[in-house]
Amino acid sequence: MLIGKHIAPLLVVPKSGEQNDQFAIYKSTCCGAEIVLVKGALFPLCHKHKLPAGWKIVTLIEPSDQRQKDKAA
Ligand SMILES: [Zn+2]
């Protein structure tokens, strides 16, 4: 019998090589090194270990320069 993977979405961490879909600060699961990653960028290797790591979100960064630009006068 197969063991079903029962992972809640919030516990799934992106890994090195995957594409980031939100501008945020991330922390590597191996040693806690923090990075800032823009949306669309690929998760890097851990800076300290030079190895693939999981990246846990620390803080979501809200883009503040996207203020209602299409408000035509
Ligand atoms: Zn590390």
N, CA, C, O and the ligand as a Tripos MOL2 file, in Angstrom:
@<TRIPOS>MOLECULE
protein
  293   291    74     0     0
PROTEIN
NO_CHARGES

@<TRIPOS>ATOM
      1 N           0.8320   -1.2040    0.0000 N.3       1 MET1
      2 CA          0.0000    0.0000    0.0000 C.3       1 MET1
      3 C           0.8730    1.2640    0.0000 C.2       1 MET1
      4 O           1.8130    1.4060    0.7820 O.2       1 MET1
      5 N           0.5280    2.1350   -0.8810 N.am      2 LEU2
      6 CA          1.2950    3.3690   -0.9780 C.3       2 LEU2
      7 C           0.9210    4.3270    0.1420 C.2       2 LEU2
      8 O          -0.2330    4.4040    0.5640 O.2       2 LEU2
      9 N           1.8880    5.0260    0.5910 N.am      3 ILE3
     10 CA          1.6250    6.0410    1.6090 C.3       3 ILE3
     11 C           1.2740    7.3370    0.8930 C.2       3 ILE3
     12 O           2.0920    7.8970    0.1620 O.2       3 ILE3
     13 N           0.0720    7.7970    1.1060 N.am      4 GLY4
     14 CA         -0.3550    9.0150    0.4330 C.3       4 GLY4
     15 C           0.3730   10.2180    0.9820 C.2       4 GLY4
     16 O           0.5610   10.3580    2.1900 O.2       4 GLY4
     17 N           0.7820   11.0860    0.0680 N.am      5 LYS5
     18 CA          1.4110   12.3160    0.5380 C.3       5 LYS5
     19 C           0.3290   13.2710    0.9910 C.2       5 LYS5
     20 O          -0.5370   13.6720    0.2130 O.2       5 LYS5
     21 N           0.3890   13.6150    2.2130 N.am      6 HIS6
     22 CA         -0.6660   14.4500    2.7710 C.3       6 HIS6
     23 C          -0.0500   15.7470    3.2600 C.2       6 HIS6
     24 O           0.1130   15.9690    4.4590 O.2       6 HIS6
     25 N           0.2840   16.5880    2.3130 N.am      7 ILE7
     26 CA          0.9650   17.8230    2.6720 C.3       7 ILE7
     27 C           0.0230   19.0080    2.5050 C.2       7 ILE7
     28 O          -0.5470   19.2110    1.4330 O.2       7 ILE7
     29 N          -0.1330   19.7610    3.5340 N.am      8 ALA8
     30 CA         -0.9370   20.9710    3.4400 C.3       8 ALA8
     31 C          -0.2070   21.9850    2.5710 C.2       8 ALA8
     32 O           1.0170   22.0930    2.6470 O.2       8 ALA8
     33 N          -0.9380   22.7280    1.7460 N.am      9 PRO9
     34 CA         -0.2990   23.6780    0.8330 C.3       9 PRO9
     35 C           0.6740   24.6360    1.5130 C.2       9 PRO9
     36 O           1.7000   24.9870    0.9300 O.2       9 PRO9
     37 N           0.3760   25.0520    2.7030 N.am     10 LEU10
     38 CA          1.2300   26.0190    3.3880 C.3      10 LEU10
     39 C           2.5660   25.4330    3.8180 C.2      10 LEU10
     40 O           3.5220   26.1620    4.0840 O.2      10 LEU10
     41 N           2.6210   24.1090    3.8830 N.am     11 LEU11
     42 CA          3.8530   23.4820    4.3220 C.3      11 LEU11
     43 C           4.7620   23.1180    3.1520 C.2      11 LEU11
     44 O           5.9060   22.7080    3.3500 O.2      11 LEU11
     45 N           4.2560   23.2680    1.9540 N.am     12 VAL12
     46 CA          5.0740   22.9640    0.7880 C.3      12 VAL12
     47 C           6.0290   24.1170    0.5380 C.2      12 VAL12
     48 O           5.6000   25.2550    0.3500 O.2      12 VAL12
     49 N           7.3080   23.8290    0.5360 N.am     13 VAL13
     50 CA          8.2840   24.8810    0.2720 C.3      13 VAL13
     51 C           8.8690   24.6960   -1.1320 C.2      13 VAL13
     52 O           9.1470   23.5750   -1.5560 O.2      13 VAL13
     53 N           9.0510   25.8080   -1.8420 N.am     14 PRO14
     54 CA          9.6880   25.7080   -3.1490 C.3      14 PRO14
     55 C          11.1520   25.3250   -2.9970 C.2      14 PRO14
     56 O          11.7700   25.5680   -1.9610 O.2      14 PRO14
     57 N          11.6950   24.7220   -4.0520 N.am     15 LYS15
     58 CA         13.0850   24.2710   -3.9710 C.3      15 LYS15
     59 C          13.9330   24.9400   -5.0430 C.2      15 LYS15
     60 O          13.4070   25.5190   -5.9940 O.2      15 LYS15
     61 N          15.2180   24.8570   -4.8830 N.am     16 SER16
     62 CA         16.1610   25.4200   -5.8450 C.3      16 SER16
     63 C          15.8090   24.9560   -7.2560 C.2      16 SER16
     64 O          15.5820   23.7700   -7.4960 O.2      16 SER16
     65 N          15.7670   25.9140   -8.1860 N.am     17 GLY17
     66 CA         15.4550   25.5830   -9.5700 C.3      17 GLY17
     67 C          14.0050   25.8050   -9.9300 C.2      17 GLY17
     68 O          13.6590   25.8630  -11.1100 O.2      17 GLY17
     69 N          13.1440   25.9300   -8.9190 N.am     18 GLU18
     70 CA         11.7370   26.2020   -9.1850 C.3      18 GLU18
     71 C          11.5250   27.6990   -9.3870 C.2      18 GLU18
     72 O          12.3390   28.5180   -8.9600 O.2      18 GLU18
     73 N          10.4280   28.0380  -10.0390 N.am     19 GLN19
     74 CA         10.1670   29.4520  -10.3030 C.3      19 GLN19
     75 C           9.3690   30.0790   -9.1720 C.2      19 GLN19
     76 O           8.3800   29.5320   -8.6830 O.2      19 GLN19
     77 N           9.8460   31.2500   -8.7830 N.am     20 ASN20
     78 CA          9.1850   31.9970   -7.7180 C.3      20 ASN20
     79 C           7.9500   32.7050   -8.2750 C.2      20 ASN20
     80 O           8.0140   33.2890   -9.3570 O.2      20 ASN20
     81 N           6.8610   32.6620   -7.5730 N.am     21 ASP21
     82 CA          5.6670   33.3360   -8.0910 C.3      21 ASP21
     83 C           5.2180   34.4980   -7.2150 C.2      21 ASP21
     84 O           4.1330   35.0460   -7.4120 O.2      21 ASP21
     85 N           6.0440   34.8710   -6.2570 N.am     22 GLN22
     86 CA          5.7200   36.0590   -5.4690 C.3      22 GLN22
     87 C           6.9870   36.7260   -4.9440 C.2      22 GLN22
     88 O           7.9180   36.0630   -4.4860 O.2      22 GLN22
     89 N           6.9960   38.0480   -5.0210 N.am     23 PHE23
     90 CA          8.1290   38.8360   -4.5670 C.3      23 PHE23
     91 C           8.1790   38.7640   -3.0460 C.2      23 PHE23
     92 O           7.2760   39.2510   -2.3650 O.2      23 PHE23
     93 N           9.2300   38.1590   -2.5190 N.am     24 ALA24
     94 CA          9.2550   37.9250   -1.0810 C.3      24 ALA24
     95 C          10.6610   37.6260   -0.5790 C.2      24 ALA24
     96 O          11.5900   37.3980   -1.3550 O.2      24 ALA24
     97 N          10.7840   37.6360    0.7280 N.am     25 ILE25
     98 CA         12.0170   37.2050    1.3720 C.3      25 ILE25
     99 C          11.8560   35.7300    1.7260 C.2      25 ILE25
    100 O          10.8410   35.3190    2.2880 O.2      25 ILE25
    101 N          12.8640   34.9490    1.3930 N.am     26 TYR26
    102 CA         12.8370   33.5200    1.6780 C.3      26 TYR26
    103 C          14.0310   33.1290    2.5220 C.2      26 TYR26
    104 O          15.0610   33.8040    2.5470 O.2      26 TYR26
    105 N          13.8550   32.0100    3.2140 N.am     27 LYS27
    106 CA         14.8940   31.4930    4.0900 C.3      27 LYS27
    107 C          15.1480   30.0420    3.7030 C.2      27 LYS27
    108 O          14.2060   29.2710    3.5200 O.2      27 LYS27
    109 N          16.4080   29.6730    3.5800 N.am     28 SER28
    110 CA         16.6880   28.2890    3.2060 C.3      28 SER28
    111 C          16.3880   27.3620    4.3780 C.2      28 SER28
    112 O          16.6150   27.7030    5.5390 O.2      28 SER28
    113 N          15.8770   26.1920    4.0460 N.am     29 THR29
    114 CA         15.5060   25.2530    5.1110 C.3      29 THR29
    115 C          16.7270   24.5540    5.7000 C.2      29 THR29
    116 O          16.6580   23.9850    6.7890 O.2      29 THR29
    117 N          17.8560   24.5990    4.9690 N.am     30 CYS30
    118 CA         19.0340   23.8820    5.4770 C.3      30 CYS30
    119 C          19.7550   24.6730    6.5540 C.2      30 CYS30
    120 O          20.2040   24.0980    7.5450 O.2      30 CYS30
    121 N          19.8750   26.0100    6.3730 N.am     31 CYS31
    122 CA         20.6640   26.7570    7.3460 C.3      31 CYS31
    123 C          20.0770   28.1340    7.6740 C.2      31 CYS31
    124 O          20.6520   28.8840    8.4630 O.2      31 CYS31
    125 N          18.9490   28.4570    7.0780 N.am     32 GLY32
    126 CA         18.3020   29.7110    7.4340 C.3      32 GLY32
    127 C          18.8430   30.9410    6.7400 C.2      32 GLY32
    128 O          18.5510   32.0600    7.1610 O.2      32 GLY32
    129 N          19.6390   30.7600    5.6690 N.am     33 ALA33
    130 CA         20.1520   31.9040    4.9210 C.3      33 ALA33
    131 C          18.9860   32.6090    4.2280 C.2      33 ALA33
    132 O          18.1390   31.9630    3.6110 O.2      33 ALA33
    133 N          18.9500   33.9420    4.3370 N.am     34 GLU34
    134 CA         17.8320   34.6810    3.7610 C.3      34 GLU34
    135 C          18.1770   35.2850    2.4070 C.2      34 GLU34
    136 O          19.2950   35.7470    2.1770 O.2      34 GLU34
    137 N          17.1910   35.2690    1.5180 N.am     35 ILE35
    138 CA         17.3570   35.8840    0.2040 C.3      35 ILE35
    139 C          16.1010   36.6860   -0.1080 C.2      35 ILE35
    140 O          15.0280   36.4250    0.4370 O.2      35 ILE35
    141 N          16.2530   37.6700   -0.9960 N.am     36 VAL36
    142 CA         15.1020   38.3810   -1.5270 C.3      36 VAL36
    143 C          14.9590   37.9200   -2.9620 C.2      36 VAL36
    144 O          15.9220   37.9630   -3.7290 O.2      36 VAL36
    145 N          13.7840   37.4850   -3.3290 N.am     37 LEU37
    146 CA         13.5970   36.9540   -4.6640 C.3      37 LEU37
    147 C          12.3960   37.6130   -5.3410 C.2      37 LEU37
    148 O          11.2930   37.6500   -4.7950 O.2      37 LEU37
    149 N          12.6400   38.1270   -6.5400 N.am     38 VAL38
    150 CA         11.5510   38.7620   -7.2700 C.3      38 VAL38
    151 C          10.6830   37.7090   -7.9470 C.2      38 VAL38
    152 O          11.0940   36.5660   -8.1500 O.2      38 VAL38
    153 N           9.4970   38.1240   -8.2830 N.am     39 LYS39
    154 CA          8.5610   37.2340   -8.9550 C.3      39 LYS39
    155 C           9.1180   36.8170  -10.3110 C.2      39 LYS39
    156 O           9.6070   37.6530  -11.0710 O.2      39 LYS39
    157 N           9.0430   35.5400  -10.6070 N.am     40 GLY40
    158 CA          9.5110   35.0350  -11.8940 C.3      40 GLY40
    159 C          10.9460   34.5280  -11.8700 C.2      40 GLY40
    160 O          11.3900   33.8600  -12.8040 O.2      40 GLY40
    161 N          11.6750   34.8490  -10.7910 N.am     41 ALA41
    162 CA         13.0600   34.3740  -10.6730 C.3      41 ALA41
    163 C          13.0700   32.9180  -10.2140 C.2      41 ALA41
    164 O          12.1020   32.4190   -9.6390 O.2      41 ALA41
    165 N          14.1880   32.2560  -10.4850 N.am     42 LEU42
    166 CA         14.3130   30.8740  -10.0430 C.3      42 LEU42
    167 C          14.9820   30.8300   -8.6690 C.2      42 LEU42
    168 O          15.8820   31.6160   -8.3750 O.2      42 LEU42
    169 N          14.5320   29.9110   -7.8510 N.am     43 PHE43
    170 CA         15.1450   29.7630   -6.5370 C.3      43 PHE43
    171 C          16.5830   29.2860   -6.7080 C.2      43 PHE43
    172 O          16.8390   28.3110   -7.4150 O.2      43 PHE43
    173 N          17.5110   29.9680   -6.0660 N.am     44 PRO44
    174 CA         18.9350   29.6210   -6.2150 C.3      44 PRO44
    175 C          19.3340   28.4730   -5.3100 C.2      44 PRO44
    176 O          18.5300   27.9530   -4.5360 O.2      44 PRO44
    177 N          20.5960   28.0910   -5.4290 N.am     45 LEU45
    178 CA         21.1600   27.1550   -4.4680 C.3      45 LEU45
    179 C          21.3510   27.9080   -3.1560 C.2      45 LEU45
    180 O          21.3780   29.1380   -3.1420 O.2      45 LEU45
    181 N          21.4780   27.1900   -2.0810 N.am     46 CYS46
    182 CA         21.7940   27.8300   -0.8190 C.3      46 CYS46
    183 C          23.1440   28.5110   -0.9450 C.2      46 CYS46
    184 O          24.1130   27.9010   -1.3970 O.2      46 CYS46
    185 N          23.2100   29.7840   -0.5430 N.am     47 HIS47
    186 CA         24.4450   30.5450   -0.6970 C.3      47 HIS47
    187 C          25.5950   29.9580    0.1190 C.2      47 HIS47
    188 O          26.7540   30.0170   -0.2930 O.2      47 HIS47
    189 N          25.2710   29.4080    1.2460 N.am     48 LYS48
    190 CA         26.3190   28.8980    2.1180 C.3      48 LYS48
    191 C          26.8070   27.5210    1.6990 C.2      48 LYS48
    192 O          28.0070   27.2470    1.6950 O.2      48 LYS48
    193 N          25.8570   26.6540    1.3460 N.am     49 HIS49
    194 CA         26.2170   25.2690    1.0560 C.3      49 HIS49
    195 C          26.4310   24.9780   -0.4140 C.2      49 HIS49
    196 O          26.9630   23.9260   -0.7690 O.2      49 HIS49
    197 N          26.0190   25.9070   -1.2800 N.am     50 LYS50
    198 CA         26.1110   25.6920   -2.7240 C.3      50 LYS50
    199 C          25.4090   24.4010   -3.1360 C.2      50 LYS50
    200 O          25.8520   23.6800   -4.0300 O.2      50 LYS50
    201 N          24.3160   24.1420   -2.4620 N.am     51 LEU51
    202 CA         23.5510   22.9350   -2.7420 C.3      51 LEU51
    203 C          22.0740   23.2960   -2.8420 C.2      51 LEU51
    204 O          21.6410   24.3110   -2.2960 O.2      51 LEU51
    205 N          21.3010   22.4660   -3.5400 N.am     52 PRO52
    206 CA         19.8670   22.7280   -3.6080 C.3      52 PRO52
    207 C          19.2540   22.7250   -2.2150 C.2      52 PRO52
    208 O          19.5980   21.9110   -1.3590 O.2      52 PRO52
    209 N          18.3320   23.6670   -2.0190 N.am     53 ALA53
    210 CA         17.7000   23.7950   -0.7160 C.3      53 ALA53
    211 C          16.2160   24.0460   -0.9030 C.2      53 ALA53
    212 O          15.7500   24.3250   -2.0080 O.2      53 ALA53
    213 N          15.4880   23.9430    0.1870 N.am     54 GLY54
    214 CA         14.1030   24.3770    0.1810 C.3      54 GLY54
    215 C          14.0880   25.8280    0.6330 C.2      54 GLY54
    216 O          14.9500   26.2560    1.4000 O.2      54 GLY54
    217 N          13.0990   26.5870    0.1500 N.am     55 TRP55
    218 CA         13.0360   28.0080    0.5220 C.3      55 TRP55
    219 C          11.6980   28.3160    1.1570 C.2      55 TRP55
    220 O          10.6500   28.2430    0.5140 O.2      55 TRP55
    221 N          11.7530   28.6540    2.4060 N.am     56 LYS56
    222 CA         10.5450   28.9380    3.1710 C.3      56 LYS56
    223 C          10.2930   30.4410    3.1500 C.2      56 LYS56
    224 O          11.2100   31.2350    3.3600 O.2      56 LYS56
    225 N           9.0640   30.8170    2.9000 N.am     57 ILE57
    226 CA          8.7700   32.2530    2.8250 C.3      57 ILE57
    227 C           8.8590   32.8900    4.2040 C.2      57 ILE57
    228 O           8.3670   32.3430    5.1910 O.2      57 ILE57
    229 N           9.5000   34.0650    4.2520 N.am     58 VAL58
    230 CA          9.6350   34.8020    5.5120 C.3      58 VAL58
    231 C           8.6680   35.9780    5.5020 C.2      58 VAL58
    232 O           7.8220   36.1130    6.3860 O.2      58 VAL58
    233 N           8.8070   36.8200    4.4920 N.am     59 THR59
    234 CA          7.9620   38.0060    4.3940 C.3      59 THR59
    235 C           7.5770   38.2430    2.9410 C.2      59 THR59
    236 O           8.4250   38.2210    2.0490 O.2      59 THR59
    237 N           6.3260   38.4620    2.7230 N.am     60 LEU60
    238 CA          5.8600   38.8120    1.3960 C.3      60 LEU60
    239 C           6.0860   40.3060    1.1940 C.2      60 LEU60
    240 O           5.7480   41.1200    2.0540 O.2      60 LEU60
    241 N           6.6650   40.6560    0.0420 N.am     61 ILE61
    242 CA          6.9320   42.0620   -0.2240 C.3      61 ILE61
    243 C           5.8770   42.5860   -1.1890 C.2      61 ILE61
    244 O           5.7040   42.0710   -2.2940 O.2      61 ILE61
    245 N           5.1850   43.6130   -0.7460 N.am     62 GLU62
    246 CA          4.1540   44.2030   -1.5850 C.3      62 GLU62
    247 C           4.7830   45.2280   -2.5200 C.2      62 GLU62
    248 O           5.4360   46.1650   -2.0590 O.2      62 GLU62
    249 N           4.5990   45.0660   -3.8110 N.am     63 PRO63
    250 CA          5.1240   46.0790   -4.7230 C.3      63 PRO63
    251 C           4.3640   47.3880   -4.5430 C.2      63 PRO63
    252 O           3.1610   47.4590   -4.7970 O.2      63 PRO63
    253 N           5.0810   48.4260   -4.1000 N.am     64 SER64
    254 CA          4.4020   49.6740   -3.7580 C.3      64 SER64
    255 C           4.3520   50.6600   -4.9160 C.2      64 SER64
    256 O           3.6460   51.6670   -4.8530 O.2      64 SER64
    257 N           5.1130   50.3650   -5.9820 N.am     65 ASP65
    258 CA          5.1280   51.3090   -7.1040 C.3      65 ASP65
    259 C           4.0470   51.0160   -8.1390 C.2      65 ASP65
    260 O           4.0310   51.6030   -9.2210 O.2      65 ASP65
    261 N           3.1540   50.1110   -7.7960 N.am     66 GLN66
    262 CA          2.0720   49.7670   -8.7180 C.3      66 GLN66
    263 C           0.7930   50.4930   -8.3080 C.2      66 GLN66
    264 O          -0.2600   49.8740   -8.1540 O.2      66 GLN66
    265 N           0.8930   51.7950   -8.1370 N.am     67 ARG67
    266 CA         -0.2730   52.5620   -7.7220 C.3      67 ARG67
    267 C          -1.1340   52.9720   -8.9030 C.2      67 ARG67
    268 O          -0.7130   53.7560   -9.7540 O.2      67 ARG67
    269 N          -2.3260   52.4400   -8.9430 N.am     68 GLN68
    270 CA         -3.3340   52.7650   -9.9520 C.3      68 GLN68
    271 C          -2.8280   53.6340  -11.1020 C.2      68 GLN68
    272 O          -3.2300   54.7880  -11.2490 O.2      68 GLN68
    273 N          -1.9390   53.0570  -11.9130 N.am     69 LYS69
    274 CA         -1.3620   53.8040  -13.0070 C.3      69 LYS69
    275 C          -2.3460   54.0500  -14.1320 C.2      69 LYS69
    276 O          -2.2250   55.0060  -14.8990 O.2      69 LYS69
    277 N          -3.3260   53.1600  -14.2090 N.am     70 ASP70
    278 CA         -4.2740   53.2890  -15.3390 C.3      70 ASP70
    279 C          -5.4310   54.2190  -15.0220 C.2      70 ASP70
    280 O          -6.4930   54.1450  -15.6410 O.2      70 ASP70
    281 N          -5.2150   55.0820  -14.0650 N.am     71 LYS71
    282 CA         -6.2580   56.0550  -13.7270 C.3      71 LYS71
    283 C          -6.0760   57.2740  -14.6250 C.2      71 LYS71
    284 O          -5.4910   58.2830  -14.2290 O.2      71 LYS71
    285 N          -6.5870   57.1530  -15.8220 N.am     72 ALA72
    286 CA         -6.4160   58.2300  -16.8140 C.3      72 ALA72
    287 C          -7.2910   59.4220  -16.4810 C.2      72 ALA72
    288 O          -8.4690   59.2730  -16.1560 O.2      72 ALA72
    289 N          -6.7110   60.5900  -16.5650 N.am     73 ALA73
    290 CA         -7.4420   61.8140  -16.2430 C.3      73 ALA73
    291 C          -8.2250   62.3190  -17.4530 C.2      73 ALA73
    292 O          -8.9010   63.3440  -17.3660 O.2      73 ALA73
    293 ZN         22.4150   26.0490    3.6280 Zn       74 ZN74
@<TRIPOS>BOND
     1     1     2 1
     2     2     3 1
     3     3     4 2
     4     3     5 am
     5     5     6 1
     6     6     7 1
     7     7     8 2
     8     7     9 am
     9     9    10 1
    10    10    11 1
    11    11    12 2
    12    11    13 am
    13    13    14 1
    14    14    15 1
    15    15    16 2
    16    15    17 am
    17    17    18 1
    18    18    19 1
    19    19    20 2
    20    19    21 am
    21    21    22 1
    22    22    23 1
    23    23    24 2
    24    23    25 am
    25    25    26 1
    26    26    27 1
    27    27    28 2
    28    27    29 am
    29    29    30 1
    30    30    31 1
    31    31    32 2
    32    31    33 am
    33    33    34 1
    34    34    35 1
    35    35    36 2
    36    35    37 am
    37    37    38 1
    38    38    39 1
    39    39    40 2
    40    39    41 am
    41    41    42 1
    42    42    43 1
    43    43    44 2
    44    43    45 am
    45    45    46 1
    46    46    47 1
    47    47    48 2
    48    47    49 am
    49    49    50 1
    50    50    51 1
    51    51    52 2
    52    51    53 am
    53    53    54 1
    54    54    55 1
    55    55    56 2
    56    55    57 am
    57    57    58 1
    58    58    59 1
    59    59    60 2
    60    59    61 am
    61    61    62 1
    62    62    63 1
    63    63    64 2
    64    63    65 am
    65    65    66 1
    66    66    67 1
    67    67    68 2
    68    67    69 am
    69    69    70 1
    70    70    71 1
    71    71    72 2
    72    71    73 am
    73    73    74 1
    74    74    75 1
    75    75    76 2
    76    75    77 am
    77    77    78 1
    78    78    79 1
    79    79    80 2
    80    79    81 am
    81    81    82 1
    82    82    83 1
    83    83    84 2
    84    83    85 am
    85    85    86 1
    86    86    87 1
    87    87    88 2
    88    87    89 am
    89    89    90 1
    90    90    91 1
    91    91    92 2
    92    91    93 am
    93    93    94 1
    94    94    95 1
    95    95    96 2
    96    95    97 am
    97    97    98 1
    98    98    99 1
    99    99   100 2
   100    99   101 am
   101   101   102 1
   102   102   103 1
   103   103   104 2
   104   103   105 am
   105   105   106 1
   106   106   107 1
   107   107   108 2
   108   107   109 am
   109   109   110 1
   110   110   111 1
   111   111   112 2
   112   111   113 am
   113   113   114 1
   114   114   115 1
   115   115   116 2
   116   115   117 am
   117   117   118 1
   118   118   119 1
   119   119   120 2
   120   119   121 am
   121   121   122 1
   122   122   123 1
   123   123   124 2
   124   123   125 am
   125   125   126 1
   126   126   127 1
   127   127   128 2
   128   127   129 am
   129   129   130 1
   130   130   131 1
   131   131   132 2
   132   131   133 am
   133   133   134 1
   134   134   135 1
   135   135   136 2
   136   135   137 am
   137   137   138 1
   138   138   139 1
   139   139   140 2
   140   139   141 am
   141   141   142 1
   142   142   143 1
   143   143   144 2
   144   143   145 am
   145   145   146 1
   146   146   147 1
   147   147   148 2
   148   147   149 am
   149   149   150 1
   150   150   151 1
   151   151   152 2
   152   151   153 am
   153   153   154 1
   154   154   155 1
   155   155   156 2
   156   155   157 am
   157   157   158 1
   158   158   159 1
   159   159   160 2
   160   159   161 am
   161   161   162 1
   162   162   163 1
   163   163   164 2
   164   163   165 am
   165   165   166 1
   166   166   167 1
   167   167   168 2
   168   167   169 am
   169   169   170 1
   170   170   171 1
   171   171   172 2
   172   171   173 am
   173   173   174 1
   174   174   175 1
   175   175   176 2
   176   175   177 am
   177   177   178 1
   178   178   179 1
   179   179   180 2
   180   179   181 am
   181   181   182 1
   182   182   183 1
   183   183   184 2
   184   183   185 am
   185   185   186 1
   186   186   187 1
   187   187   188 2
   188   187   189 am
   189   189   190 1
   190   190   191 1
   191   191   192 2
   192   191   193 am
   193   193   194 1
   194   194   195 1
   195   195   196 2
   196   195   197 am
   197   197   198 1
   198   198   199 1
   199   199   200 2
   200   199   201 am
   201   201   202 1
   202   202   203 1
   203   203   204 2
   204   203   205 am
   205   205   206 1
   206   206   207 1
   207   207   208 2
   208   207   209 am
   209   209   210 1
   210   210   211 1
   211   211   212 2
   212   211   213 am
   213   213   214 1
   214   214   215 1
   215   215   216 2
   216   215   217 am
   217   217   218 1
   218   218   219 1
   219   219   220 2
   220   219   221 am
   221   221   222 1
   222   222   223 1
   223   223   224 2
   224   223   225 am
   225   225   226 1
   226   226   227 1
   227   227   228 2
   228   227   229 am
   229   229   230 1
   230   230   231 1
   231   231   232 2
   232   231   233 am
   233   233   234 1
   234   234   235 1
   235   235   236 2
   236   235   237 am
   237   237   238 1
   238   238   239 1
   239   239   240 2
   240   239   241 am
   241   241   242 1
   242   242   243 1
   243   243   244 2
   244   243   245 am
   245   245   246 1
   246   246   247 1
   247   247   248 2
   248   247   249 am
   249   249   250 1
   250   250   251 1
   251   251   252 2
   252   251   253 am
   253   253   254 1
   254   254   255 1
   255   255   256 2
   256   255   257 am
   257   257   258 1
   258   258   259 1
   259   259   260 2
   260   259   261 am
   261   261   262 1
   262   262   263 1
   263   263   264 2
   264   263   265 am
   265   265   266 1
   266   266   267 1
   267   267   268 2
   268   267   269 am
   269   269   270 1
   270   270   271 1
   271   271   272 2
   272   271   273 am
   273   273   274 1
   274   274   275 1
   275   275   276 2
   276   275   277 am
   277   277   278 1
   278   278   279 1
   279   279   280 2
   280   279   281 am
   281   281   282 1
   282   282   283 1
   283   283   284 2
   284   283   285 am
   285   285   286 1
   286   286   287 1
   287   287   288 2
   288   287   289 am
   289   289   290 1
   290   290   291 1
   291   291   292 2
@<TRIPOS>SUBSTRUCTURE
     1 MET1         2 RESIDUE 1 A MET
     2 LEU2         6 RESIDUE 1 A LEU
     3 ILE3        10 RESIDUE 1 A ILE
     4 GLY4        14 RESIDUE 1 A GLY
     5 LYS5        18 RESIDUE 1 A LYS
     6 HIS6        22 RESIDUE 1 A HIS
     7 ILE7        26 RESIDUE 1 A ILE
     8 ALA8        30 RESIDUE 1 A ALA
     9 PRO9        34 RESIDUE 1 A PRO
    10 LEU10       38 RESIDUE 1 A LEU
    11 LEU11       42 RESIDUE 1 A LEU
    12 VAL12       46 RESIDUE 1 A VAL
    13 VAL13       50 RESIDUE 1 A VAL
    14 PRO14       54 RESIDUE 1 A PRO
    15 LYS15       58 RESIDUE 1 A LYS
    16 SER16       62 RESIDUE 1 A SER
    17 GLY17       66 RESIDUE 1 A GLY
    18 GLU18       70 RESIDUE 1 A GLU
    19 GLN19       74 RESIDUE 1 A GLN
    20 ASN20       78 RESIDUE 1 A ASN
    21 ASP21       82 RESIDUE 1 A ASP
    22 GLN22       86 RESIDUE 1 A GLN
    23 PHE23       90 RESIDUE 1 A PHE
    24 ALA24       94 RESIDUE 1 A ALA
    25 ILE25       98 RESIDUE 1 A ILE
    26 TYR26      102 RESIDUE 1 A TYR
    27 LYS27      106 RESIDUE 1 A LYS
    28 SER28      110 RESIDUE 1 A SER
    29 THR29      114 RESIDUE 1 A THR
    30 CYS30      118 RESIDUE 1 A CYS
    31 CYS31      122 RESIDUE 1 A CYS
    32 GLY32      126 RESIDUE 1 A GLY
    33 ALA33      130 RESIDUE 1 A ALA
    34 GLU34      134 RESIDUE 1 A GLU
    35 ILE35      138 RESIDUE 1 A ILE
    36 VAL36      142 RESIDUE 1 A VAL
    37 LEU37      146 RESIDUE 1 A LEU
    38 VAL38      150 RESIDUE 1 A VAL
    39 LYS39      154 RESIDUE 1 A LYS
    40 GLY40      158 RESIDUE 1 A GLY
    41 ALA41      162 RESIDUE 1 A ALA
    42 LEU42      166 RESIDUE 1 A LEU
    43 PHE43      170 RESIDUE 1 A PHE
    44 PRO44      174 RESIDUE 1 A PRO
    45 LEU45      178 RESIDUE 1 A LEU
    46 CYS46      182 RESIDUE 1 A CYS
    47 HIS47      186 RESIDUE 1 A HIS
    48 LYS48      190 RESIDUE 1 A LYS
    49 HIS49      194 RESIDUE 1 A HIS
    50 LYS50      198 RESIDUE 1 A LYS
    51 LEU51      202 RESIDUE 1 A LEU
    52 PRO52      206 RESIDUE 1 A PRO
    53 ALA53      210 RESIDUE 1 A ALA
    54 GLY54      214 RESIDUE 1 A GLY
    55 TRP55      218 RESIDUE 1 A TRP
    56 LYS56      222 RESIDUE 1 A LYS
    57 ILE57      226 RESIDUE 1 A ILE
    58 VAL58      230 RESIDUE 1 A VAL
    59 THR59      234 RESIDUE 1 A THR
    60 LEU60      238 RESIDUE 1 A LEU
    61 ILE61      242 RESIDUE 1 A ILE
    62 GLU62      246 RESIDUE 1 A GLU
    63 PRO63      250 RESIDUE 1 A PRO
    64 SER64      254 RESIDUE 1 A SER
    65 ASP65      258 RESIDUE 1 A ASP
    66 GLN66      262 RESIDUE 1 A GLN
    67 ARG67      266 RESIDUE 1 A ARG
    68 GLN68      270 RESIDUE 1 A GLN
    69 LYS69      274 RESIDUE 1 A LYS
    70 ASP70      278 RESIDUE 1 A ASP
    71 LYS71      282 RESIDUE 1 A LYS
    72 ALA72      286 RESIDUE 1 A ALA
    73 ALA73      290 RESIDUE 1 A ALA
    74 ZN74       293 GROUP 0 **** ****
